Amino acid sequence: MVSFAQNHAIVVILMIVLGLILFMVRKPKLFFSLIGLGLLLAGLVYVILSISGPGSEQKKKLIHQEEEQSDTNR
C-alpha cells in the first residue's frame, strides 16, 4: 500500500513550506531558534560520522589482517 505522501509528494512539500512560512511569520524568534538548533545538530552528526568513518575502515582492515595471520598459523 502506497501512502498519501508518496503519491502526492508535491502537495506534501508545499504544505510543509507553507507551514514553515506561517510559523516564521507568527513566531519568528522560535522559528529561527529551532532552525539554528537543527543546523547545530546536523553539524554534530556530520562531524561524528566523518570522524567515525575512517576509524571503522581501519578496524575492518586490522580484523582482516588478524584473520589472515591466524589462517597462516594453522
C-alpha positions in Angstrom: 0.0 0.0 0.0 1.4 3.4 -1.0 1.0 6.3 1.3 -0.5 9.7 0.5 2.9 11.3 0.8 4.4 9.1 -1.8 1.5 9.6 -4.2 1.3 13.4 -3.7 4.9 14.5 -2.9 4.5 18.0 -4.4 1.4 18.7 -2.3 3.1 17.5 0.9 6.2 19.6 0.2 4.0 22.7 -0.5 2.1 22.1 2.8 5.4 21.9 4.7 6.8 25.0 3.1 3.5 26.9 3.8 3.5 25.7 7.4 7.1 26.9 7.9 6.4 30.3 6.3 3.3 30.7 8.6 5.4 29.6 11.6 8.1 32.1 10.6 5.6 35.0 10.4 3.8 34.1 13.6 6.7 33.3 15.9 10.0 34.3 14.2 12.2 34.0 17.3 11.1 30.5 18.0 11.4 29.6 14.3 14.9 30.8 14.0 15.9 29.2 17.3 14.6 25.9 16.0 16.4 26.3 12.7 19.6 27.1 14.5 19.2 24.1 16.8 18.6 21.9 13.8 21.6 23.2 12.0 23.8 22.6 15.1 22.5 19.1 15.5 23.1 18.4 11.8 26.6 19.7 12.1 27.3 17.5 15.1 26.0 14.4 13.3 28.2 15.3 10.3 31.3 15.6 12.4 30.6 12.4 14.3 30.1 10.5 11.1 33.1 11.9 9.4 35.3 11.1 12.4 34.0 7.5 12.8 34.2 6.6 9.1 38.0 6.3 8.8 38.1 4.6 12.2 35.7 1.8 11.2 37.6 1.3 8.0 40.9 0.9 9.9 39.2 -1.5 12.3 38.0 -3.7 9.5 41.5 -3.7 7.9 43.0 -4.8 11.2 40.5 -7.5 11.7 41.2 -8.8 8.1 44.9 -8.8 8.8 44.4 -10.8 12.0 42.3 -13.3 10.2 44.9 -13.7 7.5 47.6 -14.2 10.2 45.6 -16.8 12.1 44.9 -18.7 8.8 48.6 -18.8 8.1 49.5 -20.1 11.6 47.2 -23.1 11.2 
